[in-house]
């Protein structure tokens, strides 16, 4: 089946482009709140599940053993912009485990943040593994490995104790199988597993509500959500969607993007989890869908509405700053 059009891109009075997608909203008991499109098709959640991947680090007590701060725990869940604070915090996590950037197996790329990337180039410097948007997650993996008494070398492989531990946590939370036949390799070289959107949303519902999980997992999830709510900059960066949403909503929402048009959220006060996939893999589409779902599901204060409404229907401007159109929810998303 073709997924419905969920986002429209206008120019003048006409619709110039449209994005198809699928949505699952599930409660913490596994009940369906809303589905749109073919939600049973497995998708790779990619970076959207970084908070789930950080659960073993916190639940095991290893985060406390190494004295990780809330900023550092938040960075372990991040797809950060490579700004100086992100880089310094990733280095700090590694130092607490007695390691350095040479242990990171995530690869190197220029910072996602344009200002950070330009500043690095202006200084005549090259990016390191610490600038990789996944360096916080990988630093957390290294801490987990060291805390379990393992050699962190090769921690990105599916056979390593770290990835086997993380995979088990993902399966427990989502209830979906994470087997080799549905696996791939993520951009940062760790295994990634495709699962249906309802299972992904179910995992976020439990992560937010603390229902259907062990007391240790519940406590770890609460610590991670609190750390992120107090440090939303660490999860993304200056001007980024997830940071803006969580700066205003704090613990009312945990929101996390993934690559290729995936976006997920937990709404703890409702006990809901949300999983979104834009068919064409564009982040602009998944962000519009997510912002509109948050506005639909949560009762927002004037302050919250003032921040989120422009994210749900942003204006499009040309190079002269003239407004030429907008991104907006399509009728199938908000009937």
N, C-alpha and C positions, 0 to 999 in steps of 0.2 A: 504494500500500500504506500501511496505517496503521503508524506507527512504534510500537515496543514501549513499554510503561510502564517507565521506568527509575528513577523516584523515587516513594516513597510518603510521604504525610503522615498521621500517626496522631493520634487523639485518644482517650485512654483505651486500650482494647484494639482499637479499630476503625480501619480505614483511612478517613480522611475525604476525602482528595484524592489524585490521582495525576498525575504529569507524564510525558508522552511525550517521546521524544528519539531522537537518532541519534548514533553514535560511530564514528570511524575511528582506528585505531592502525596506523601504517605505519612500516617501518624505512627506513634511509637508502638502501637499494638499491631502494626502491619496493615491497618485499614487504608483503603484508597480514599483520598480526599479529592484528587483531580488527576486525570490523565489526558494528554493530548498527543495524538500521533501514535506511531509504532513504538511503544515503550518497551516491548519485550526484546527488541533487537539489542544485542550486546554492544556496549560502547566502552572504549578505554577511558576511564576517568582521569588518567594522567595526574596532574598536580592537584586536582580537586581533593584528593584523599590524603594530602600530606599530614593533616592533623591525625588521621587514623594511623598513619605510619609512625607518628611520634608517640602513640599511646604506650608501646612497650618501654620506651625510654623513661616515661614518667611513672607508669604503673609498677615497674620493677624496682623503683627506688633509686635507680642509677642517676637520674637527673639531680636528685637530692644529694646523692653520694659525691657528685662532682660539684655541688653547689651552684647549679645553673639558676640564673635569675629569671624572672618573668620575661624580660626582654629576650633572653636567650631561648627560652622555651617557645616564645612566639616566633622567633626566627626559624626554629626547627620546622615550623608549619608553613614557611614562606615561599612565595615566588617573587623574590624581592628585586628592586630596581638597581641594585649594585651601587647604592649611594654610600658615602663614607661610613655612616653609622652601621649600615648593614655589613659592610666588609669588616669593620672593626669587631662587631659582635660575633661574626662567624669565626674570626681568628681567636677571640676570647673563649668560645666554646671548645675549640680544639686544644688551646693551651691548658684548659682545666683537665683535659684527659691526657696531658703530657704529649700532645701531638702538634703538628703544624700543617700548613697548607699543602705540603708535599704528599700528605696522606690522602687528599681528596681525589676521588676517581670520577668526578662529575664532568670533567672537561672544562674548557675555558671559552668564554665569549665576552664580547663587549657588554657593558652594563645595559640593562633594559631601559633605564632612565636616560633620556637624551642629554639632560644637563650633566649627569654624572659621566656619561660617555665622552662628551665634549671636553669636560674638565680634565679627564684622564689623558685624552689626546693632546690637549693644550700643554700639559706638563711633559709631553714626550714620553709618556709611560705606556706600557702594554697591559692589558687586563691579565689577571691571574685566575686561578680556580675560585678564589674568594669572591670574584665579581659574578660568577655564575649564579643565576637566580635561585638555584637549588643548593647553594653552598651551606645554608643553615640546616637543611634537612640532612645533607651528607655529613656535616659535622656532628649532628645528633646520632646518625648511624655509627660513626666512629666511637662516640662516647658509649653507645650501647654495646658495641663489640668489646671495647676495653673493659667496660664494667662487668661483662660476662666472662672476662678472662680469656678472650679470643684474640688472635692476631687479626687486626682490621684489614690487612691486605686482601684484596679480592672481595670486599664486602658488598660490591654491587652485583655479584653473581647470584643466580637463583639457589645455588647449593650452599652458600655461606650461611652460617648460623643466624646472622642478622636478618637476611632476607627470608629465611624460613620462619623466623619469629614474627616478622612483620606480616608475612602472608597469612599466618594463623590468626593474627589480630584482625586483618581485613575480612577473612572468612567468618570469624565469630560475629563481627559487627553487622555485616551485610547479609549473612546467610547464604551467599552465593559462592559457588565453587570457584576456586582460583587454581585452575589446572593448566598444565603445559599446553593443551590444545587451544586454549583461549588466551595465551600469553603473547607478549611482545616485549620489545626493549624500548624503554622510555628515552627521551632526549638526553637525560643525564645518566643513562646506561643501566639503571636498575630495572628489574622486571616490572611490567605493568600488565594487568589482567582485565579483560573485557567482561562487563557484567550488565544485566538489564537495568534500566533506569529505576524501576520500583525498588530493586534491591539496594541500589545506591542511595535512594531517598530514605529507605528504611534505616540504613546505617546512620544517616545524618539525624533522623528523628530520635533514634536511641542515644546517639552521641549528645544531643541537646537536652533530652528529657531525662536521661539516666535510667531509662526503663528497659528491662530485658537484658541487662548486662550485669556482670559481677560487681560487688561493692568496690573492688580495687579498680576496675575499669571505669566505674562511675566517678570515683574520686579523681582519677587521672584525667578524665574528660572535663570535669569541672575545673581542674587546675589549668588545663590547656585553654579552655574558653575564657577563663578569667584573665589569663596572661595575654591572650590576644586582644580582649576587650580593653585592657589597660594599655596595650602597645600596638594599636592597629597599623601604625606606620611600618612596623617591622614585617608585617605580613605581605605588604606590597610596596608602597612608597608614595612619594609626593605626587598628588593629583590622581592616583590610581583608584579605580572603581571600588575594590574591596576595602581599601583604607577609608575612603570617603563614607561608605555605608556604615562601617563599624565605628568610625569616629563619632557618628551621631547616634547610632542605635546601641552601641556598646554591647552589653550582654543580651540584649533583645534579639540579636541575630549573629550567627557565625556564618560568614560568607567566604567562599573560596573558589577561585577560578581554576580551570584546567585548560590544557592546550586543546586545539581543534574544536572550539566552540562548546566546551563543557563548562557548566557552572553549577555549584551546589551550595546549599544553605541549610542551617538548622535554626528553627524558630522555637526556642525552649519553652516560652510561655504557652504556646499552642501545642507543643509536643509534635510539631510537624518537621519533616525533612523534605527538601526540594532537590530535584536533579533535572538539569536542563541540558539538551544537546541541540546545537544549531547544525543543520545538515551540512552546510558549506564550510564549517569549521571556523567561522569568523567570531572573534571576541565581541565585536560591536553588536552582533545579533544576540548573543547569549546574555550580554549585560542588559540590553533593553528588556529581554524576557524576564530576567531575574528582578530588575527594579520594578517592573509592573506587577509581578507576582507578590513582591513584598508589600507594595501599596495596596494590593487587593486583599491580602490576608491579614496584615497587621493594622490596628488602629493607631494612626500616627499623630503625634503632637504637631503643632504648627511649625516648630523648629525642625522636626524630623521631616515633615512634608516639604519644607523649603529646600532641603538638601536632596531628597530622593526624587522629587518630581522632575527636576531638570535632567536627572540621570535616566528617567523613564521615557523622556521625550526630548532628547537634546536637539538643539538647533544645529544645522549644517551651514557653515560659512565658507565663502571663497577666500582667495588669497588677499583680497582687499578688505576682509572683515564684513562683507555684506552677507546677510542671511539669505540663503538660497533655497532652503528646504529644512526638513527635519527627519529624524528617525522616530518611529512611533509604533505602538502595538497595533497589530492587524486585528480585524474583527474576530478571528478565530481564537485569539489569545484572551481577549476581554469581551466576551459576548454580552 
